[in-house]
Amino acid sequence: MVGAGRLIVSLGVFCLACSPAHEERFITLASTTSTENSGLLGAILPEFQARTGIEVRVVAVGTGQALGLARRGDADVVMVHDRDSEDRFVSAGWGVERVDVMYNDFVLVGPKSDPAGIGGWRDAPRGLARIAEVRAPFVSRGDDSGTWKAERRLWKASGIDPSPDSGTWYSESGSGMGATLNTAAGIDAYTLTDRGTWLSFGNRGNLTILVEGDERLFNPYGAMLVNPALHPHVKAADGRAFIEWIVSDEGRAAISGFQIHGETLFHPTGSNPLRP
């Protein structure tokens, strides 16, 4: 009987160790390659975990893929950067309220030799039109990401559709921002990138920023809780805790405090008087 008693106690301790109270507490965040490649999430998420005890496991893909994961219920929170897609995601009921988090901007980079002669321009569509005119190499992400969607809007504004030239002067990497920049650097090509990834990118080769400052290059990021009414397994309370933290004073300070070589990569929404 003594042995049986010890067995019961041992089993009890084992069951306590396996109880939900001892399970790892985490959420899955579907986000963009820019937030990951830039190093932002790696820098700020430990602060959130230290504050709340909630680990954030990141799946870094393009915006389109991130929203697809969220629609399938494979994430608890999604944080991306294509406002039109985000609004459609929420209006269709897949997400619960879009919350403005931060912004940076896109820049058009290219070789220092600048065969299209667009250095110093502030008109991004005009710059793209000039690149197409001289048929200078251009690498597009071509991956349904927020950056690719922004690029397509700029091409549309230029009045040019480069798709028929895919595989010639215009190529599509089908990759994230870091890999696309590597390709552009390798062949001295132009490409569109978010400033955060550019500032953290080490393999620039002959690439430099040529076009910036166009209002159409503004790049906002939003966060949304995946709708628990559609996916009951979504960790709604912990997901909300993350969203509330990232827009709190502490979260905003973490975002603005993330710098490389003294430059801020992302700005909390509301920190720019021109952008409420």
Accessible surface in RSA format (square Angstrom, percent):
REM  Atomic radii and reference values for relative SASA: ProtOr
REM  Chains: A
REM  Algorithm: Lee & Richards
REM  Probe-radius: 1.40
REM  Slices: 20
REM RES _ NUM      All-atoms   Total-Side   Main-Chain    Non-polar    All polar
REM                ABS   REL    ABS   REL    ABS   REL    ABS   REL    ABS   REL
RES MET A   1   200.69 103.9 154.66 102.4  46.03 109.6 123.60 105.1  77.09 102.1
RES VAL A   2   108.41  71.3  99.63  90.2   8.77  21.1 106.36  92.4   2.04   5.5
RES GLY A   3    49.32  60.8   0.00   N/A  49.32  60.8  36.92 101.3  12.40  27.8
RES ALA A   4    50.59  46.5  41.33  63.8   9.26  21.1  45.68  64.3   4.91  13.0
RES GLY A   5    29.53  36.4   0.00   N/A  29.53  36.4  28.63  78.6   0.90   2.0
RES ARG A   6   171.97  72.2 167.76  85.5   4.21  10.0  58.07  79.4 113.90  69.0
RES LEU A   7   106.69  59.4 102.24  73.1   4.45  11.2 106.15  74.5   0.54   1.4
RES ILE A   8   119.99  68.3 117.67  87.7   2.32   5.6 117.88  84.9   2.11   5.7
RES VAL A   9   100.98  66.4  94.46  85.5   6.51  15.7 100.15  87.0   0.83   2.2
RES SER A  10    65.58  55.4  55.96  74.7   9.62  22.2  31.46  67.0  34.12  47.8
RES LEU A  11    96.49  53.7  96.09  68.7   0.39   1.0  96.49  67.8   0.00   0.0
RES GLY A  12    33.29  41.1   0.00   N/A  33.29  41.1  31.84  87.4   1.46   3.3
RES VAL A  13    93.53  61.5  92.22  83.5   1.32   3.2  92.22  80.1   1.32   3.6
RES PHE A  14   130.19  65.1 125.53  77.7   4.66  12.1 129.88  78.7   0.31   0.9
RES CYS A  15    78.39  59.3  71.70  80.0   6.69  15.7  26.70  67.6  51.69  55.7
RES LEU A  16   118.11  65.8 117.38  84.0   0.73   1.8 118.01  82.9   0.10   0.3
RES ALA A  17    63.18  58.1  44.73  69.0  18.44  42.0  47.72  67.2  15.46  40.9
RES CYS A  18    72.55  54.9  49.64  55.4  22.92  53.9  31.70  80.3  40.85  44.1
RES SER A  19    28.86  24.4  23.81  31.8   5.05  11.6  26.08  55.5   2.78   3.9
RES PRO A  20   107.61  78.4  95.12  86.7  12.49  45.4  95.38  78.7  12.23  76.0
RES ALA A  21    95.25  87.6  51.25  79.1  44.00 100.1  64.26  90.5  30.99  82.1
RES HIS A  22   122.64  67.0  90.11  62.6  32.52  83.2  55.76  57.5  66.88  77.8
RES GLU A  23   112.64  64.7  91.99  69.6  20.65  49.2  35.55  68.8  77.09  62.9
RES GLU A  24   128.13  73.6 104.00  78.7  24.13  57.5  48.58  94.0  79.55  65.0
RES ARG A  25   125.43  52.7 112.37  57.3  13.05  31.1  46.94  64.1  78.49  47.6
RES PHE A  26    49.98  25.0  48.89  30.3   1.09   2.8  48.89  29.6   1.09   3.1
RES ILE A  27     0.00   0.0   0.00   0.0   0.00   0.0   0.00   0.0   0.00   0.0
RES THR A  28    26.83  19.1  26.83  27.2   0.00   0.0  10.37  13.9  16.46  24.9
RES LEU A  29     0.00   0.0   0.00   0.0   0.00   0.0   0.00   0.0   0.00   0.0
RES ALA A  30     0.08   0.1   0.08   0.1   0.00   0.0   0.08   0.1   0.00   0.0
RES SER A  31     0.00   0.0   0.00   0.0   0.00   0.0   0.00   0.0   0.00   0.0
RES THR A  32     1.96   1.4   1.96   2.0   0.00   0.0   1.96   2.6   0.00   0.0
RES THR A  33    16.80  12.0  16.77  17.0   0.04   0.1  16.66  22.4   0.14   0.2
RES SER A  34     0.28   0.2   0.20   0.3   0.08   0.2   0.20   0.4   0.08   0.1
RES THR A  35     0.00   0.0   0.00   0.0   0.00   0.0   0.00   0.0   0.00   0.0
RES GLU A  36    78.53  45.1  67.43  51.0  11.10  26.4  18.99  36.7  59.55  48.6
RES ASN A  37    69.65  48.0  44.14  42.7  25.51  61.4  12.07  29.0  57.59  55.7
RES SER A  38     2.67   2.3   0.00   0.0   2.67   6.2   0.16   0.3   2.51   3.5
RES GLY A  39    29.99  37.0   0.00   N/A  29.99  37.0  26.73  73.4   3.26   7.3
RES LEU A  40     0.04   0.0   0.04   0.0   0.00   0.0   0.04   0.0   0.00   0.0
RES LEU A  41     0.91   0.5   0.88   0.6   0.03   0.1   0.90   0.6   0.01   0.0
RES GLY A  42    59.52  73.4   0.00   N/A  59.52  73.4  41.73 114.5  17.78  39.8
RES ALA A  43    44.83  41.2  21.99  33.9  22.84  52.0  31.58  44.5  13.25  35.1
RES ILE A  44     1.58   0.9   1.58   1.2   0.00   0.0   1.58   1.1   0.00   0.0
RES LEU A  45    17.52   9.8  16.14  11.5   1.38   3.5  16.42  11.5   1.10   3.0
RES PRO A  46    77.85  56.7  69.36  63.2   8.49  30.9  73.07  60.3   4.77  29.7
RES GLU A  47    77.41  44.4  70.64  53.4   6.77  16.1  32.73  63.3  44.69  36.5
RES PHE A  48     0.00   0.0   0.00   0.0   0.00   0.0   0.00   0.0   0.00   0.0
RES GLN A  49    79.35  44.4  76.57  56.0   2.78   6.6  13.39  28.5  65.96  50.0
RES ALA A  50    91.35  84.0  49.77  76.8  41.58  94.6  62.08  87.4  29.27  77.5
RES ARG A  51   158.91  66.7 127.50  65.0  31.42  74.8  37.28  51.0 121.63  73.7
RES THR A  52    40.99  29.2  21.09  21.4  19.90  47.4  30.02  40.3  10.98  16.6
RES GLY A  53    45.23  55.8   0.00   N/A  45.23  55.8  31.07  85.3  14.17  31.7
RES ILE A  54     1.11   0.6   1.11   0.8   0.00   0.0   1.11   0.8   0.00   0.0
RES GLU A  55    53.18  30.5  53.18  40.2   0.00   0.0  12.81  24.8  40.37  33.0
RES VAL A  56    15.92  10.5   0.26   0.2  15.65  37.7   0.26   0.2  15.65  42.5
RES ARG A  57    88.23  37.0  83.54  42.6   4.68  11.2  42.98  58.7  45.25  27.4
RES VAL A  58    44.19  29.1  11.00  10.0  33.19  80.0  11.00   9.6  33.19  90.0
RES VAL A  59    57.67  38.0  54.41  49.3   3.27   7.9  57.67  50.1   0.00   0.0
RES ALA A  60    35.47  32.6  11.76  18.2  23.70  53.9  11.76  16.6  23.70  62.8
RES VAL A  61    31.35  20.6  28.54  25.8   2.81   6.8  31.35  27.2   0.00   0.0
RES GLY A  62     2.24   2.8   0.00   N/A   2.24   2.8   0.34   0.9   1.90   4.2
RES THR A  63     0.15   0.1   0.00   0.0   0.15   0.4   0.00   0.0   0.15   0.2
RES GLY A  64    10.84  13.4   0.00   N/A  10.84  13.4   6.47  17.7   4.37   9.8
RES GLN A  65    97.36  54.4  89.10  65.1   8.27  19.7  34.81  74.1  62.55  47.4
RES ALA A  66     0.00   0.0   0.00   0.0   0.00   0.0   0.00   0.0   0.00   0.0
RES LEU A  67     4.76   2.7   4.76   3.4   0.00   0.0   4.76   3.3   0.00   0.0
RES GLY A  68     9.28  11.4   0.00   N/A   9.28  11.4   9.06  24.9   0.23   0.5
RES LEU A  69    31.85  17.7  31.85  22.8   0.00   0.0  31.85  22.4   0.00   0.0
RES ALA A  70     0.04   0.0   0.00   0.0   0.04   0.1   0.00   0.0   0.04   0.1
RES ARG A  71    94.75  39.8  90.35  46.1   4.40  10.5  21.49  29.4  73.26  44.4
RES ARG A  72   149.81  62.9 126.63  64.6  23.18  55.2  69.07  94.4  80.74  48.9
RES GLY A  73     5.42   6.7   0.00   N/A   5.42   6.7   0.01   0.0   5.40  12.1
RES ASP A  74    78.87  55.2  59.61  59.3  19.26  45.5  22.24  52.4  56.62  56.5
RES ALA A  75     4.01   3.7   0.20   0.3   3.81   8.7   2.58   3.6   1.42   3.8
RES ASP A  76    10.06   7.0  10.06  10.0   0.00   0.0   0.20   0.5   9.86   9.8
RES VAL A  77     0.00   0.0   0.00   0.0   0.00   0.0   0.00   0.0   0.00   0.0
RES VAL A  78     0.00   0.0   0.00   0.0   0.00   0.0   0.00   0.0   0.00   0.0
RES MET A  79     0.00   0.0   0.00   0.0   0.00   0.0   0.00   0.0   0.00   0.0
RES VAL A  80     0.00   0.0   0.00   0.0   0.00   0.0   0.00   0.0   0.00   0.0
RES HIS A  81     5.88   3.2   1.31   0.9   4.57  11.7   0.13   0.1   5.74   6.7
RES ASP A  82     5.08   3.6   3.16   3.1   1.92   4.5   1.92   4.5   3.16   3.1
RES ARG A  83   111.14  46.7 106.46  54.3   4.67  11.1  34.35  46.9  76.79  46.5
RES ASP A  84    80.02  56.1  76.07  75.7   3.95   9.3  15.11  35.5  64.92  64.7
RES SER A  85     8.55   7.2   5.45   7.3   3.11   7.2   5.42  11.5   3.14   4.4
RES GLU A  86     0.05   0.0   0.05   0.0   0.00   0.0   0.00   0.0   0.05   0.0
RES ASP A  87    61.40  43.0  56.50  56.2   4.90  11.6  28.48  67.0  32.92  32.8
RES ARG A  88   143.40  60.2 140.61  71.7   2.78   6.6  72.05  98.5  71.34  43.2
RES PHE A  89     3.86   1.9   0.58   0.4   3.28   8.5   3.74   2.3   0.12   0.4
RES VAL A  90    41.62  27.4  34.38  31.1   7.24  17.4  34.38  29.9   7.24  19.6
RES SER A  91    97.45  82.3  55.93  74.6  41.52  95.6  52.25 111.3  45.20  63.3
RES ALA A  92    67.61  62.2  30.88  47.6  36.73  83.6  43.39  61.1  24.21  64.1
RES GLY A  93    24.94  30.8   0.00   N/A  24.94  30.8  24.88  68.3   0.06   0.1
RES TRP A  94    82.55  33.1  82.35  39.9   0.21   0.5  70.19  37.4  12.36  20.1
RES GLY A  95     5.53   6.8   0.00   N/A   5.53   6.8   0.00   0.0   5.53  12.4
RES VAL A  96    54.87  36.1  47.59  43.1   7.28  17.5  50.78  44.1   4.08  11.1
RES GLU A  97   119.53  68.6 109.70  83.0   9.83  23.4  36.57  70.7  82.96  67.7
RES ARG A  98    30.56  12.8   9.69   4.9  20.87  49.7   7.81  10.7  22.75  13.8
RES VAL A  99    36.72  24.2  33.72  30.5   2.99   7.2  36.72  31.9   0.00   0.0
RES ASP A 100    62.17  43.5  50.75  50.5  11.42  27.0   9.52  22.4  52.65  52.5
RES VAL A 101     2.42   1.6   0.00   0.0   2.42   5.8   0.00   0.0   2.42   6.6
RES MET A 102     0.30   0.2   0.01   0.0   0.29   0.7   0.00   0.0   0.30   0.4
RES TYR A 103    22.84  10.7  22.84  13.0   0.00   0.0  14.84  11.1   8.00   9.9
RES ASN A 104     5.65   3.9   2.16   2.1   3.49   8.4   5.36  12.9   0.30   0.3
RES ASP A 105    32.15  22.5  32.11  32.0   0.04   0.1  17.41  41.0  14.74  14.7
RES PHE A 106     4.11   2.1   4.11   2.5   0.00   0.0   4.11   2.5   0.00   0.0
RES VAL A 107     0.00   0.0   0.00   0.0   0.00   0.0   0.00   0.0   0.00   0.0
RES LEU A 108     1.32   0.7   1.32   0.9   0.00   0.0   1.32   0.9   0.00   0.0
RES VAL A 109     0.00   0.0   0.00   0.0   0.00   0.0   0.00   0.0   0.00   0.0
RES GLY A 110     0.00   0.0   0.00   N/A   0.00   0.0   0.00   0.0   0.00   0.0
RES PRO A 111     2.62   1.9   2.62   2.4   0.00   0.0   2.62   2.2   0.00   0.0
RES LYS A 112   137.53  67.1 113.04  69.4  24.50  58.3  64.83  58.4  72.70  77.4
RES SER A 113    97.04  82.0  59.34  79.2  37.70  86.8  58.06 123.6  38.98  54.6
RES ASP A 114    23.39  16.4  16.29  16.2   7.10  16.8   9.51  22.4  13.88  13.8
RES PRO A 115    74.02  53.9  43.77  39.9  30.25 110.0  55.34  45.7  18.68 116.1
RES ALA A 116     1.14   1.1   0.00   0.0   1.14   2.6   0.18   0.3   0.96   2.5
RES GLY A 117    45.56  56.2   0.00   N/A  45.56  56.2  30.35  83.3  15.22  34.1
RES ILE A 118     0.00   0.0   0.00   0.0   0.00   0.0   0.00   0.0   0.00   0.0
RES GLY A 119    39.18  48.3   0.00   N/A  39.18  48.3  15.35  42.1  23.83  53.4
RES GLY A 120    69.03  85.1   0.00   N/A  69.03  85.1  40.24 110.4  28.79  64.5
RES TRP A 121    56.14  22.5  49.03  23.7   7.11  16.7  37.34  19.9  18.80  30.5
RES ARG A 122   161.25  67.7 151.35  77.1   9.90  23.6  61.72  84.3  99.53  60.3
RES ASP A 123    51.83  36.3  49.83  49.6   2.00   4.7  16.52  38.9  35.31  35.2
RES ALA A 124     0.99   0.9   0.99   1.5   0.00   0.0   0.99   1.4   0.00   0.0
RES PRO A 125     5.65   4.1   5.62   5.1   0.03   0.1   5.65   4.7   0.00   0.0
RES ARG A 126   132.22  55.5 125.39  63.9   6.84  16.3  45.03  61.5  87.19  52.8
RES GLY A 127     0.00   0.0   0.00   N/A   0.00   0.0   0.00   0.0   0.00   0.0
RES LEU A 128     3.13   1.7   3.13   2.2   0.00   0.0   3.13   2.2   0.00   0.0
RES ALA A 129    26.50  24.4  24.54  37.9   1.96   4.5  24.72  34.8   1.78   4.7
RES ARG A 130    79.37  33.3  77.30  39.4   2.06   4.9  14.72  20.1  64.65  39.2
RES ILE A 131     0.00   0.0   0.00   0.0   0.00   0.0   0.00   0.0   0.00   0.0
RES ALA A 132    15.02  13.8   6.58  10.2   8.44  19.2   6.75   9.5   8.26  21.9
RES GLU A 133   125.08  71.8  92.19  69.7  32.89  78.3  44.07  85.2  81.01  66.1
RES VAL A 134    53.32  35.1  25.37  23.0  27.95  67.3  32.44  28.2  20.88  56.6
RES ARG A 135   127.05  53.3 112.77  57.5  14.29  34.0  49.17  67.2  77.89  47.2
RES ALA A 136     4.78   4.4   0.69   1.1   4.09   9.3   4.78   6.7   0.00   0.0
RES PRO A 137    53.67  39.1  53.67  48.9   0.00   0.0  53.67  44.3   0.00   0.0
RES PHE A 138     0.56   0.3   0.00   0.0   0.56   1.5   0.00   0.0   0.56   1.6
RES VAL A 139     0.89   0.6   0.82   0.7   0.07   0.2   0.82   0.7   0.07   0.2
RES SER A 140     0.53   0.4   0.00   0.0   0.53   1.2   0.53   1.1   0.00   0.0
RES ARG A 141     5.63   2.4   4.11   2.1   1.52   3.6   1.61   2.2   4.02   2.4
RES GLY A 142    27.58  34.0   0.00   N/A  27.58  34.0   1.33   3.7  26.25  58.8
RES ASP A 143    24.95  17.5  11.53  11.5  13.42  31.7  17.39  40.9   7.55   7.5
RES ASP A 144    63.17  44.2  60.00  59.7   3.17   7.5  24.86  58.5  38.30  38.2
RES SER A 145     1.08   0.9   1.08   1.4   0.00   0.0   1.08   2.3   0.00   0.0
RES GLY A 146     0.17   0.2   0.00   N/A   0.17   0.2   0.00   0.0   0.17   0.4
RES THR A 147     2.46   1.7   2.46   2.5   0.00   0.0   2.46   3.3   0.00   0.0
RES TRP A 148    62.20  25.0  61.89  30.0   0.32   0.7  62.20  33.2   0.00   0.0
RES LYS A 149    38.98  19.0  36.34  22.3   2.64   6.3  14.33  12.9  24.64  26.2
RES ALA A 150     4.16   3.8   3.40   5.2   0.76   1.7   3.67   5.2   0.49   1.3
RES GLU A 151     4.10   2.4   4.10   3.1   0.00   0.0   0.17   0.3   3.93   3.2
RES ARG A 152    63.08  26.5  58.66  29.9   4.42  10.5  20.81  28.4  42.27  25.6
RES ARG A 153   116.79  49.0 108.64  55.4   8.15  19.4  64.85  88.6  51.94  31.5
RES LEU A 154     7.89   4.4   7.82   5.6   0.07   0.2   7.89   5.5   0.00   0.0
RES TRP A 155     2.03   0.8   2.03   1.0   0.00   0.0   2.03   1.1   0.00   0.0
RES LYS A 156   174.14  85.0 154.36  94.7  19.78  47.1 104.88  94.4  69.26  73.8
RES ALA A 157    61.39  56.4  20.78  32.1  40.60  92.4  32.86  46.3  28.52  75.6
RES SER A 158    23.72  20.0   0.00   0.0  23.72  54.6   5.02  10.7  18.70  26.2
RES GLY A 159    69.28  85.4   0.00   N/A  69.28  85.4  36.31  99.7  32.97  73.8
RES ILE A 160    56.56  32.2  49.80  37.1   6.76  16.3  54.00  38.9   2.56   7.0
RES ASP A 161    84.39  59.1  65.53  65.2  18.86  44.6  34.70  81.7  49.69  49.6
RES PRO A 162     0.20   0.1   0.00   0.0   0.20   0.7   0.20   0.2   0.00   0.0
RES SER A 163    51.15  43.2  40.50  54.0  10.65  24.5  31.25  66.5  19.90  27.9
RES PRO A 164   112.55  82.0  70.87  64.6  41.68 151.5  83.92  69.3  28.63 177.9
RES ASP A 165    41.48  29.1  41.22  41.0   0.26   0.6   0.26   0.6  41.22  41.1
RES SER A 166    51.40  43.4  28.85  38.5  22.55  51.9  15.48  33.0  35.92  50.3
RES GLY A 167    67.93  83.8   0.00   N/A  67.93  83.8  34.69  95.2  33.24  74.5
RES THR A 168    86.67  61.6  55.35  56.1  31.32  74.6  65.98  88.6  20.69  31.3
RES TRP A 169    19.79   7.9   7.55   3.7  12.24  28.7  14.49   7.7   5.30   8.6
RES TYR A 170     0.52   0.2   0.52   0.3   0.00   0.0   0.52   0.4   0.00   0.0
RES SER A 171    37.13  31.4  36.32  48.5   0.81   1.9  32.57  69.4   4.56   6.4
RES GLU A 172    86.22  49.5  55.97  42.3  30.25  72.0  13.78  26.7  72.44  59.1
RES SER A 173    35.73  30.2   3.88   5.2  31.84  73.4  14.40  30.7  21.33  29.9
RES GLY A 174    52.77  65.1   0.00   N/A  52.77  65.1  22.00  60.4  30.77  68.9
RES SER A 175    37.28  31.5  29.64  39.6   7.64  17.6  13.09  27.9  24.19  33.9
RES GLY A 176    21.14  26.1   0.00   N/A  21.14  26.1   9.85  27.0  11.29  25.3
RES MET A 177     0.00   0.0   0.00   0.0   0.00   0.0   0.00   0.0   0.00   0.0
RES GLY A 178    16.31  20.1   0.00   N/A  16.31  20.1  16.04  44.0   0.27   0.6
RES ALA A 179    49.46  45.5  39.00  60.2  10.46  23.8  42.02  59.2   7.44  19.7
RES THR A 180     0.00   0.0   0.00   0.0   0.00   0.0   0.00   0.0   0.00   0.0
RES LEU A 181     0.00   0.0   0.00   0.0   0.00   0.0   0.00   0.0   0.00   0.0
RES ASN A 182    67.66  46.7  60.90  58.8   6.76  16.3  20.22  48.7  47.44  45.9
RES THR A 183    59.37  42.2  50.17  50.9   9.20  21.9  37.56  50.5  21.80  33.0
RES ALA A 184     0.00   0.0   0.00   0.0   0.00   0.0   0.00   0.0   0.00   0.0
RES ALA A 185    14.76  13.6   3.06   4.7  11.69  26.6   3.35   4.7  11.40  30.2
RES GLY A 186    66.18  81.6   0.00   N/A  66.18  81.6  33.73  92.6  32.46  72.7
RES ILE A 187    94.92  54.0  75.01  55.9  19.90  48.0  83.55  60.2  11.37  30.9
RES ASP A 188    59.01  41.3  54.55  54.3   4.46  10.6  17.51  41.2  41.50  41.4
RES ALA A 189     0.00   0.0   0.00   0.0   0.00   0.0   0.00   0.0   0.00   0.0
RES TYR A 190     0.18   0.1   0.18   0.1   0.00   0.0   0.18   0.1   0.00   0.0
RES THR A 191     1.33   0.9   1.33   1.3   0.00   0.0   0.00   0.0   1.33   2.0
RES LEU A 192     6.44   3.6   4.06   2.9   2.37   6.0   4.06   2.9   2.37   6.4
RES THR A 193     0.00   0.0   0.00   0.0   0.00   0.0   0.00   0.0   0.00   0.0
RES ASP A 194     0.00   0.0   0.00   0.0   0.00   0.0   0.00   0.0   0.00   0.0
RES ARG A 195    48.95  20.6  48.95  25.0   0.00   0.0  17.70  24.2  31.24  18.9
RES GLY A 196     0.00   0.0   0.00   N/A   0.00   0.0   0.00   0.0   0.00   0.0
RES THR A 197     2.49   1.8   2.49   2.5   0.00   0.0   2.49   3.3   0.00   0.0
RES TRP A 198     7.37   3.0   7.37   3.6   0.00   0.0   2.83   1.5   4.54   7.4
RES LEU A 199    17.26   9.6  12.38   8.9   4.88  12.3  12.38   8.7   4.88  13.1
RES SER A 200    35.87  30.3   6.63   8.8  29.24  67.4   7.92  16.9  27.95  39.2
RES PHE A 201    24.58  12.3  14.17   8.8  10.41  27.1  19.00  11.5   5.57  16.0
RES GLY A 202    77.92  96.1   0.00   N/A  77.92  96.1  40.49 111.1  37.42  83.8
RES ASN A 203    85.13  58.7  78.58  75.9   6.55  15.8  27.12  65.3  58.01  56.1
RES ARG A 204    77.19  32.4  75.66  38.6   1.53   3.6  26.03  35.6  51.16  31.0
RES GLY A 205    55.38  68.3   0.00   N/A  55.38  68.3  32.71  89.8  22.68  50.8
RES ASN A 206    80.45  55.5  79.57  76.9   0.88   2.1   7.20  17.3  73.25  70.8
RES LEU A 207     4.51   2.5   0.00   0.0   4.51  11.3   0.00   0.0   4.51  12.1
RES THR A 208    43.69  31.1  41.58  42.2   2.11   5.0  13.90  18.7  29.79  45.0
RES ILE A 209    44.66  25.4  26.04  19.4  18.62  44.9  26.04  18.8  18.62  50.5
RES LEU A 210    16.80   9.4  11.78   8.4   5.02  12.6  13.38   9.4   3.42   9.2
RES VAL A 211     0.01   0.0   0.00   0.0   0.01   0.0   0.01   0.0   0.00   0.0
RES GLU A 212    69.48  39.9  68.55  51.9   0.94   2.2  22.04  42.6  47.45  38.7
RES GLY A 213    36.34  44.8   0.00   N/A  36.34  44.8  22.79  62.5  13.55  30.3
RES ASP A 214    15.20  10.6   6.57   6.5   8.63  20.4   5.61  13.2   9.59   9.6
RES GLU A 215   120.55  69.2 108.46  82.1  12.09  28.8  60.73 117.5  59.83  48.8
RES ARG A 216   127.43  53.5 102.69  52.3  24.74  58.9  60.84  83.1  66.60  40.4
RES LEU A 217     0.77   0.4   0.77   0.5   0.00   0.0   0.77   0.5   0.00   0.0
RES PHE A 218    52.59  26.3  38.24  23.7  14.35  37.3  40.17  24.4  12.42  35.5
RES ASN A 219     1.16   0.8   0.89   0.9   0.26   0.6   0.26   0.6   0.89   0.9
RES PRO A 220    34.32  25.0  34.19  31.2   0.13   0.5  34.19  28.2   0.13   0.8
RES TYR A 221     0.24   0.1   0.00   0.0   0.24   0.6   0.00   0.0   0.24   0.3
RES GLY A 222     0.00   0.0   0.00   N/A   0.00   0.0   0.00   0.0   0.00   0.0
RES ALA A 223     0.00   0.0   0.00   0.0   0.00   0.0   0.00   0.0   0.00   0.0
RES MET A 224     0.00   0.0   0.00   0.0   0.00   0.0   0.00   0.0   0.00   0.0
RES LEU A 225     3.18   1.8   3.18   2.3   0.00   0.0   3.18   2.2   0.00   0.0
RES VAL A 226     0.17   0.1   0.17   0.2   0.00   0.0   0.17   0.2   0.00   0.0
RES ASN A 227    27.11  18.7  27.11  26.2   0.00   0.0   0.00   0.0  27.11  26.2
RES PRO A 228    36.40  26.5  31.00  28.3   5.39  19.6  31.37  25.9   5.02  31.2
RES ALA A 229    86.77  79.8  50.09  77.3  36.68  83.4  61.64  86.8  25.13  66.6
RES LEU A 230    88.12  49.1  65.45  46.8  22.67  57.0  68.00  47.8  20.12  54.1
RES HIS A 231    29.70  16.2  29.23  20.3   0.47   1.2  21.14  21.8   8.56  10.0
RES PRO A 232   115.28  84.0  89.57  81.7  25.71  93.5  92.38  76.3  22.90 142.3
RES HIS A 233   116.82  63.8  93.32  64.9  23.50  60.1  87.26  89.9  29.56  34.4
RES VAL A 234     9.37   6.2   0.11   0.1   9.26  22.3   0.11   0.1   9.26  25.1
RES LYS A 235    72.21  35.2  64.17  39.4   8.04  19.1  64.57  58.1   7.64   8.1
RES ALA A 236    20.03  18.4  16.96  26.2   3.07   7.0  16.96  23.9   3.07   8.1
RES ALA A 237    79.13  72.8  64.25  99.1  14.88  33.8  69.52  97.9   9.60  25.4
RES ASP A 238    20.04  14.0  19.29  19.2   0.75   1.8   2.34   5.5  17.71  17.7
RES GLY A 239     0.00   0.0   0.00   N/A   0.00   0.0   0.00   0.0   0.00   0.0
RES ARG A 240   106.16  44.6 105.26  53.7   0.89   2.1  40.75  55.7  65.41  39.6
RES ALA A 241    29.93  27.5  23.09  35.6   6.84  15.6  26.52  37.3   3.41   9.0
RES PHE A 242     0.00   0.0   0.00   0.0   0.00   0.0   0.00   0.0   0.00   0.0
RES ILE A 243    15.48   8.8  15.48  11.5   0.00   0.0  15.48  11.1   0.00   0.0
RES GLU A 244   113.79  65.3 107.86  81.6   5.93  14.1  43.95  85.0  69.84  57.0
RES TRP A 245    16.72   6.7  11.47   5.6   5.25  12.3  16.17   8.6   0.55   0.9
RES ILE A 246     0.08   0.0   0.02   0.0   0.06   0.1   0.02   0.0   0.06   0.2
RES VAL A 247    52.71  34.7  37.37  33.8  15.34  37.0  38.22  33.2  14.49  39.3
RES SER A 248    40.51  34.2  30.18  40.3  10.32  23.8  39.64  84.4   0.87   1.2
RES ASP A 249   124.77  87.4 113.79 113.3  10.98  26.0  39.41  92.7  85.36  85.1
RES GLU A 250    60.34  34.6  50.17  38.0  10.17  24.2  37.20  72.0  23.14  18.9
RES GLY A 251     0.00   0.0   0.00   N/A   0.00   0.0   0.00   0.0   0.00   0.0
RES ARG A 252    75.34  31.6  74.94  38.2   0.40   1.0  16.87  23.1  58.47  35.4
RES ALA A 253    63.41  58.3  50.59  78.1  12.82  29.2  56.19  79.1   7.22  19.1
RES ALA A 254    10.91  10.0   0.00   0.0  10.91  24.8   7.06   9.9   3.85  10.2
RES ILE A 255     0.01   0.0   0.01   0.0   0.00   0.0   0.01   0.0   0.00   0.0
RES SER A 256    44.10  37.3  39.22  52.3   4.88  11.2  22.81  48.6  21.29  29.8
RES GLY A 257    55.48  68.4   0.00   N/A  55.48  68.4  31.30  85.9  24.18  54.2
RES PHE A 258    30.75  15.4  25.31  15.7   5.44  14.1  30.55  18.5   0.20   0.6
RES GLN A 259    90.14  50.4  66.77  48.8  23.36  55.6   9.76  20.8  80.37  61.0
RES ILE A 260    38.79  22.1  35.07  26.1   3.73   9.0  38.53  27.7   0.27   0.7
RES HIS A 261   173.81  95.0 129.72  90.2  44.09 112.8  99.61 102.7  74.19  86.3
RES GLY A 262    63.75  78.6   0.00   N/A  63.75  78.6  30.12  82.6  33.63  75.3
RES GLU A 263    84.85  48.7  81.35  61.5   3.51   8.4  29.08  56.2  55.78  45.5
RES THR A 264    32.40  23.0  19.88  20.2  12.51  29.8   6.91   9.3  25.49  38.5
RES LEU A 265     0.90   0.5   0.00   0.0   0.90   2.3   0.00   0.0   0.90   2.4
RES PHE A 266     0.20   0.1   0.10   0.1   0.10   0.2   0.10   0.1   0.10   0.3
RES HIS A 267    64.40  35.2  64.40  44.8   0.00   0.0  30.14  31.1  34.26  39.9
RES PRO A 268     5.95   4.3   5.95   5.4   0.00   0.0   5.95   4.9   0.00   0.0
RES THR A 269    32.46  23.1  26.82  27.2   5.63  13.4  23.84  32.0   8.62  13.0
RES GLY A 270    45.75  56.4   0.00   N/A  45.75  56.4  18.40  50.5  27.34  61.2
RES SER A 271    59.20  50.0  25.51  34.1  33.68  77.6  33.52  71.4  25.67  36.0
RES ASN A 272    38.76  26.7  35.77  34.6   3.00   7.2   5.55  13.4  33.21  32.1
RES PRO A 273   130.29  95.0  91.86  83.7  38.43 139.7 104.73  86.5  25.56 158.8
RES LEU A 274   152.32  84.8 129.24  92.5  23.08  58.0 133.16  93.5  19.16  51.6
RES ARG A 275    62.18  26.1  61.79  31.5   0.39   0.9  13.20  18.0  48.98  29.7
RES PRO A 276   142.42 103.8 101.52  92.5  40.90 148.7 123.93 102.3  18.50 114.9
END  Absolute sums over single chains surface
CHAIN  1 A    12583.1       9431.3       3151.7       7118.2       5464.9
END  Absolute sums over all chains
TOTAL         12583.1       9431.3       3151.7       7118.2       5464.9
